[in-house]
């Protein structure tokens, strides 16, 4: 069974942003000969995440507001006591971003059927930047026949 890997690079905007990466996944799948199998999508950062949900503008705004309520940037976090940690000079104050990421997931597996992602009608694969702006990478692995 062939296994094909790829990194998707994403230049993110400041703060919390949500990116629909479904088109990049579909393009990658189309570039292979895999007709049936699965695609693994893995977020490679501790302040990013993934989810499968509807890519609708007002819902995405609701999700951002919901995440900000879960872990407000203005709250007091021990992780942000940089003077008590051994960190690089450019270390951001971002405990809230780590906490938000924990409420989501780092990976998704989507079945491939007849050369297509087996997503539902309104489903999209969403990449969450929780501490931007940054250059991010998402690891993608397709396996099947």
trRosetta pair geometry for C-beta under 8 A, 3 or more apart (Angstrom, degrees):
i j d omega theta_ij theta_ji phi_ij phi_ji
1 37 7.3 142 -169 -113 116 126
1 143 5.9 53 143 -179 115 94
1 144 6.5 -41 -165 -132 107 7
1 145 6.1 -76 -124 -63 83 83
2 32 7.8 -179 110 -168 135 119
2 33 7.7 63 43 62 156 97
2 34 6.9 -132 75 -76 113 98
2 143 7.0 -171 96 -138 51 57
2 144 7.4 -27 62 63 80 42
2 145 7.5 125 24 -99 88 45
3 141 6.3 -4 -173 -173 95 103
3 142 7.3 165 -154 85 47 49
3 143 4.6 -10 -104 -97 78 96
4 32 5.4 -166 33 -104 163 134
4 34 7.3 -134 17 -30 125 128
4 141 7.1 157 80 -155 44 54
4 142 4.8 -10 58 58 97 98
4 143 7.6 176 20 -75 64 49
5 139 7.1 -24 -161 -168 100 90
5 140 7.1 145 -158 84 51 55
5 141 5.1 -16 -101 -102 74 80
6 28 5.4 -144 42 -136 160 133
6 139 7.8 150 83 -158 44 47
6 140 4.8 -19 66 65 90 104
6 141 7.9 175 24 -78 65 39
6 142 8.0 22 7 -3 106 99
7 137 4.8 -17 -170 -165 112 117
7 138 7.1 143 -160 69 58 43
7 139 6.0 -30 -102 -100 72 57
7 140 7.4 168 -94 19 21 82
8 21 6.3 102 128 -156 161 127
8 24 5.1 86 -128 148 137 148
8 25 7.9 -53 -56 -64 151 66
8 28 7.7 -88 -69 -49 109 138
8 137 6.8 144 72 -157 46 59
8 138 4.5 -16 58 57 102 99
8 140 6.0 55 -17 -15 105 122
9 135 6.7 -12 -167 -175 102 91
9 136 7.2 148 -157 81 52 48
9 137 5.6 -28 -98 -98 63 76
10 19 6.0 166 -150 66 141 170
10 21 7.4 -73 -73 -90 133 116
10 127 6.3 -178 -35 109 171 155
10 129 7.5 -144 120 -62 127 118
10 135 7.6 157 81 -160 46 46
10 136 4.7 -21 64 66 95 99
10 137 7.5 171 19 -86 77 26
10 138 6.8 43 -9 -12 117 104
11 133 7.4 15 172 -173 73 105
11 135 5.7 -21 -103 -106 68 71
11 136 7.8 174 -85 22 20 75
12 17 5.8 167 -166 58 97 128
12 19 7.4 -112 -108 -32 88 132
12 129 3.9 143 -151 -106 149 162
12 132 3.8 -115 121 -114 115 133
12 133 5.3 -176 93 -141 73 60
12 134 5.4 9 44 50 114 66
12 135 7.7 -170 12 -86 80 22
12 136 5.8 40 -22 -2 117 119
13 17 4.7 96 54 -51 101 158
13 129 7.1 138 49 78 62 150
13 132 5.4 72 85 121 36 148
13 133 5.6 -51 -167 -94 16 98
14 17 7.8 97 71 -30 33 119
14 132 5.2 -159 -122 104 16 90
14 133 5.0 -46 -68 -35 56 88
15 131 7.9 -25 -138 -121 25 21
15 132 6.1 -38 39 56 24 88
16 64 5.0 148 110 -137 131 97
16 67 6.2 159 -136 85 155 137
16 68 7.0 -123 0 -60 154 95
16 100 7.5 -87 -104 155 121 169
16 128 7.3 -18 -158 -171 85 90
16 129 6.7 163 -147 92 35 68
16 130 5.6 8 -106 -124 81 51
16 132 7.6 162 -71 19 14 101
17 128 7.8 162 85 -155 42 48
17 129 4.6 4 55 54 86 113
17 132 5.9 -19 16 15 112 150
18 60 5.0 -147 59 -151 139 111
18 63 6.6 51 -53 85 153 136
18 64 7.1 -125 -18 -62 113 96
18 126 5.3 -7 -173 -173 104 116
18 127 7.2 153 -159 77 52 47
18 128 5.6 -17 -105 -103 77 67
18 129 7.5 -150 -71 25 31 73
19 126 6.9 142 71 -159 41 62
19 127 4.5 -21 64 61 98 100
19 128 8.0 -167 23 -71 73 24
19 129 7.0 53 -9 -13 108 102
20 23 7.0 65 121 0 97 92
20 55 4.5 32 -90 -120 130 145
20 124 4.9 -32 -138 165 105 139
20 125 7.3 106 -160 71 59 54
20 126 6.0 -37 -97 -100 54 69
20 127 7.9 -168 -76 18 7 80
21 24 5.0 -47 -171 40 77 116
21 25 6.0 80 130 -25 84 99
21 41 7.4 144 95 -151 133 142
21 125 5.3 -62 67 100 86 102
21 126 7.3 138 13 -123 84 17
21 127 4.9 59 -23 -19 124 115
21 138 6.5 3 -147 44 168 166
22 25 5.6 -59 -148 38 34 111
22 26 6.2 34 156 -20 69 106
22 55 7.4 -111 4 -32 130 146
22 117 7.3 -136 -153 58 91 163
22 119 7.2 -28 -131 -21 125 169
22 124 4.6 -94 -31 -151 136 81
22 125 4.9 139 -74 30 74 85
23 26 5.6 -55 -144 38 32 112
23 27 6.3 34 156 -20 66 106
24 27 5.7 -53 -147 37 31 113
24 28 6.4 33 153 -20 64 105
25 28 5.7 -52 -148 35 31 111
25 29 6.3 32 154 -18 64 106
25 39 6.2 111 -167 147 113 156
25 41 6.7 -45 -97 -81 130 127
25 110 7.6 60 165 45 148 146
25 117 6.4 55 122 -68 118 144
25 125 5.9 50 -7 38 150 146
25 140 6.5 -166 -112 -132 83 144
26 29 5.7 -54 -147 37 31 111
26 30 6.2 32 154 -20 64 108
26 116 8.0 3 -130 -143 95 65
26 117 6.3 -88 -88 -5 80 120
27 30 5.7 -55 -147 37 30 113
27 31 6.6 31 153 -23 63 106
28 31 5.8 -58 -154 31 32 112
28 32 7.2 21 151 -14 63 106
28 39 7.9 118 92 -136 119 134
28 140 6.0 53 117 115 172 150
28 142 6.9 -179 132 -33 107 131
29 32 6.0 -67 -159 34 36 106
29 34 6.6 -88 -153 68 78 110
29 39 6.5 -67 -79 -73 112 140
29 112 6.5 -177 -140 -120 130 126
29 115 7.1 140 151 -175 109 62
29 116 7.6 108 127 -122 148 25
29 117 6.6 -167 -18 -49 165 87
29 142 6.2 154 -103 -104 72 146
30 115 7.7 70 -102 175 59 103
32 142 5.8 -163 7 95 169 153
34 37 5.2 -63 -169 24 120 130
34 112 6.0 26 135 123 112 161
34 115 7.2 143 101 -112 57 63
34 142 5.3 -154 13 155 163 122
34 143 7.5 147 -121 140 143 10
34 144 4.4 90 -157 70 110 108
34 145 6.9 95 -137 64 68 13
35 112 7.2 162 141 137 22 110
35 114 6.1 -14 -177 -138 91 25
35 115 4.7 -35 -126 -57 65 80
35 144 7.1 -142 57 130 44 124
35 145 6.6 -39 47 101 86 61
36 112 5.9 174 -140 101 25 87
36 113 6.1 31 -115 -118 82 43
36 114 7.0 28 -71 -45 86 35
36 144 5.3 -161 99 -176 43 127
36 145 5.8 -11 62 58 87 82
37 111 7.8 178 103 -157 28 57
37 112 4.8 4 59 50 64 120
37 142 6.6 90 95 177 132 76
37 143 5.1 -151 177 103 132 51
37 144 1.5 -115 -44 -67 133 121
37 145 6.3 142 -57 10 107 53
38 109 5.5 7 177 -176 127 98
38 110 6.7 155 -158 78 74 40
38 111 5.6 -48 -101 -109 81 43
38 112 5.9 -161 -85 4 22 89
38 142 7.5 -175 95 -146 40 53
38 143 6.0 -3 57 59 78 85
38 144 6.4 143 11 -57 49 111
39 109 7.2 162 80 -153 45 53
39 110 5.1 -14 58 59 96 92
39 112 5.9 91 -23 -50 93 109
39 117 6.7 -50 25 -106 137 96
39 140 6.5 -8 -175 -169 100 95
39 141 7.1 161 -157 83 53 45
39 142 5.0 -18 -104 -99 82 76
40 107 6.4 -10 -172 -169 89 117
40 108 7.7 162 -154 84 46 45
40 109 5.3 -18 -100 -101 69 81
40 139 7.8 -13 113 114 96 89
40 140 7.0 160 84 -155 59 44
40 141 4.4 -2 53 56 107 96
40 142 7.9 -160 22 -71 69 32
40 143 7.7 25 -6 5 103 102
41 50 6.0 153 114 -135 112 160
41 107 6.3 160 85 -153 55 63
41 108 4.9 -3 55 56 106 89
41 109 7.7 -173 20 -79 71 34
41 110 7.3 28 -6 -1 110 105
41 125 6.0 86 24 -169 173 143
41 138 6.2 -2 -169 169 88 117
41 139 7.6 151 -159 84 39 54
41 140 5.5 -6 -106 -106 68 81
42 50 7.9 -104 -127 -13 18 145
42 106 6.4 22 -156 145 70 86
42 107 4.5 -10 -103 -101 71 102
42 138 6.8 153 74 -170 46 68
42 139 4.3 -20 65 65 105 101
42 140 7.5 -173 23 -75 75 36
42 141 7.6 21 -1 3 114 101
43 48 4.7 -151 -171 105 126 102
43 49 5.7 -134 18 -119 172 21
43 50 5.1 -167 -35 -28 116 98
43 106 4.8 -122 53 -154 98 65
43 107 6.9 -141 14 -67 74 54
43 127 6.9 150 -96 -138 108 89
43 138 6.0 -33 -100 -117 53 84
44 48 7.7 15 54 58 47 129
44 136 7.5 158 58 -173 92 79
44 137 5.3 -11 40 84 137 88
44 138 6.7 -170 0 -108 94 30
44 139 5.7 94 -56 -17 113 101
45 48 4.2 62 69 16 111 109
45 134 7.7 125 -132 111 164 151
45 136 5.9 -76 -13 -134 144 102
45 137 7.9 125 -35 48 103 64
46 98 5.8 0 146 -116 102 90
46 101 6.2 141 167 90 48 164
47 94 5.9 -19 -105 153 149 134
47 97 3.9 23 -146 140 113 121
47 98 5.8 -59 -89 -71 82 57
47 100 7.9 53 -153 61 70 100
47 101 5.5 -131 -129 -42 30 139
47 129 7.9 35 124 -166 86 52
47 130 4.8 -131 172 73 78 101
47 131 3.8 -5 148 8 145 129
48 101 6.4 46 55 -113 16 120
48 127 6.7 -5 -179 -179 115 88
48 128 6.0 158 -164 84 61 66
48 129 5.8 -22 -110 -104 95 46
48 130 6.2 -174 -92 13 38 91
48 131 7.8 -100 -56 29 67 90
48 136 5.8 104 -68 -142 158 144
49 100 7.4 -131 -4 125 137 81
49 101 4.7 177 -51 -140 111 70
49 103 7.9 -37 -98 68 173 62
49 104 3.4 90 158 86 150 136
49 105 6.1 109 -167 55 100 34
49 106 6.5 -79 -127 -84 66 47
49 127 7.8 159 85 -159 40 48
49 128 4.3 -8 60 54 84 121
49 130 6.8 44 4 -26 98 125
50 104 6.7 156 54 150 34 118
50 105 5.8 -56 67 83 81 84
50 106 6.7 67 19 -173 101 16
50 107 6.5 52 45 -106 139 12
50 108 5.2 -122 130 -17 134 108
50 125 6.7 -15 -165 -174 108 88
50 126 6.7 146 -159 81 55 57
50 127 6.0 -25 -101 -104 74 56
50 128 6.9 -155 -73 11 23 90
50 138 7.7 101 -77 -133 119 123
51 104 5.4 -90 -55 -153 106 109
51 105 6.6 119 -84 31 66 95
51 108 7.5 134 -129 -65 13 130
51 126 5.0 -18 65 62 80 107
51 128 6.8 45 4 -29 101 119
52 108 5.8 126 -39 -138 104 147
52 110 7.6 136 -89 -83 139 109
52 119 7.2 -153 -155 -129 123 104
52 123 5.2 9 174 -163 103 109
52 124 7.1 174 -151 79 62 32
52 125 5.8 -31 -98 -98 78 58
52 126 7.1 161 -100 14 23 85
53 59 7.3 -151 144 141 117 133
53 63 7.6 129 95 -81 160 144
53 123 7.1 -53 -114 -133 4 65
53 124 6.9 -34 74 55 45 77
53 126 5.8 -30 42 2 91 135
54 59 5.5 43 86 66 106 167
54 122 4.6 -15 -105 156 99 109
54 123 7.1 -67 -77 -93 53 33
54 124 6.8 76 -147 16 21 98
55 60 7.1 23 -152 -57 51 118
55 124 3.9 7 -28 26 115 156
55 126 6.6 170 -87 -79 89 104
56 59 4.2 66 71 15 98 114
56 60 6.7 -176 80 -15 45 86
56 122 7.9 -13 -37 -168 111 111
57 60 5.8 -57 -149 33 27 111
57 61 6.7 26 154 -17 63 103
58 61 5.6 -49 -152 34 36 113
58 62 6.5 41 148 -20 64 103
59 62 5.3 -52 -150 35 37 116
59 63 6.4 41 150 -23 67 101
60 63 5.5 -47 -148 31 34 115
60 64 6.7 38 152 -20 63 101
60 126 8.0 -171 -109 -136 102 141
61 64 5.7 -51 -152 33 34 113
61 65 6.5 32 151 -16 65 105
62 65 5.8 -57 -149 38 32 111
62 66 6.2 35 152 -22 66 108
63 66 5.6 -54 -146 36 30 115
63 67 6.4 30 156 -18 65 105
64 67 5.9 -56 -149 37 29 109
64 68 6.4 27 154 -18 64 108
65 68 5.8 -57 -148 38 30 112
65 69 6.5 31 153 -20 64 105
66 69 5.8 -57 -153 34 30 111
66 70 6.6 33 150 -23 64 104
67 70 5.5 -51 -150 30 36 115
67 71 6.9 -30 171 36 67 90
67 100 4.7 54 -170 -139 110 120
67 103 7.1 178 -121 68 84 140
67 128 8.0 161 -86 -162 163 137
67 130 7.3 -118 163 -120 144 107
68 71 7.4 -88 -143 66 25 57
68 72 6.2 52 171 -104 69 60
68 73 7.3 -35 -143 -14 88 89
69 72 6.9 7 -128 -62 24 88
70 99 7.1 -166 128 129 99 107
70 100 6.3 121 83 -103 121 74
70 103 5.9 -4 159 -49 162 164
71 75 7.1 -106 -170 32 54 134
71 95 7.8 -137 -178 120 121 74
71 96 4.2 156 140 -153 104 76
71 97 7.7 -164 111 -43 138 19
71 99 3.9 153 -105 90 150 125
71 100 5.0 -127 41 -54 133 79
71 103 7.8 -161 -16 -13 118 131
72 75 4.7 108 72 -22 92 99
72 96 6.5 -90 99 -121 22 136
73 96 4.8 -117 -96 27 51 165
75 96 6.8 126 44 -83 101 109
76 80 7.6 -130 -162 51 48 128
77 80 4.7 89 74 -2 92 107
77 95 3.3 -162 130 82 157 159
77 96 6.7 -150 -31 -47 149 67
77 99 7.8 -133 -114 -27 140 130
78 81 5.8 -38 -167 6 49 115
78 95 7.4 123 55 -107 49 154
79 85 7.9 26 -159 -47 49 152
79 94 7.7 -68 121 75 122 53
79 95 3.7 140 62 -93 121 110
79 98 6.7 -70 133 32 176 145
80 93 4.5 51 -139 -152 103 94
80 94 7.6 149 -92 21 90 29
80 95 5.0 -89 -40 -10 91 118
81 84 4.3 10 128 24 113 117
81 85 6.7 122 95 -15 72 98
82 85 5.7 -73 -147 45 40 104
82 87 5.6 -80 -152 42 90 143
82 91 5.7 157 -129 90 123 127
82 93 6.9 -89 -37 -84 117 84
85 91 7.7 -142 93 146 123 169
87 91 3.7 -1 156 -46 129 160
88 91 5.2 139 62 -47 70 87
92 131 6.4 142 95 -177 153 120
94 97 4.2 -25 178 26 98 122
94 98 6.5 104 124 -21 85 88
94 130 8.0 116 -173 119 110 90
94 131 4.7 37 -147 -123 138 133
95 98 5.7 -54 -155 34 40 112
95 99 6.4 37 151 -18 70 106
96 99 5.7 -57 -149 38 33 112
96 100 6.4 35 153 -21 66 104
97 100 5.7 -50 -146 34 32 112
97 101 6.4 36 153 -22 63 105
97 130 4.0 143 -150 126 88 104
97 131 3.8 30 -133 -60 166 107
98 101 5.7 -55 -152 33 31 114
98 102 6.7 34 151 -23 63 103
99 102 5.7 -51 -154 29 35 114
99 103 7.1 34 149 -21 62 101
100 103 5.8 -58 -161 29 38 112
100 104 7.1 20 150 -7 68 105
100 128 7.7 -132 135 146 112 136
100 130 4.8 -180 81 -142 130 142
101 104 6.0 -66 -155 42 38 102
101 106 7.7 46 173 -76 102 83
101 128 7.5 177 -105 96 71 121
101 130 5.6 -137 -57 24 89 156
104 128 5.9 161 -32 29 176 151
105 108 6.8 105 97 -62 129 76
108 125 6.1 -166 70 -130 153 107
110 117 5.2 6 140 -155 136 98
110 118 6.4 175 173 48 84 75
110 119 6.3 -17 -151 -64 131 84
110 125 7.0 -84 -42 -71 143 124
111 117 7.7 121 81 -161 50 50
111 118 4.1 -11 80 30 98 135
112 115 7.0 9 176 -118 102 13
112 116 7.0 157 -156 73 67 29
112 117 6.4 -42 -102 -96 67 43
112 118 6.8 -157 -96 -16 15 94
112 142 7.1 50 -38 -150 152 100
112 144 5.6 -111 63 -20 128 166
113 116 6.2 -33 70 62 66 81
113 118 4.7 65 7 -73 112 114
119 123 4.1 -144 -176 86 100 115
119 124 7.2 67 -176 -83 153 29
119 125 7.5 -110 -92 -37 139 84
120 123 4.3 89 51 -9 81 117
127 136 7.6 161 165 109 133 143
127 138 6.1 -91 -107 -69 136 141
129 132 4.3 33 154 -45 130 118
129 133 7.9 18 168 -119 147 41
129 134 6.9 180 -147 40 117 98
129 136 6.6 -146 -99 -23 101 152
131 134 6.9 31 98 -18 80 131
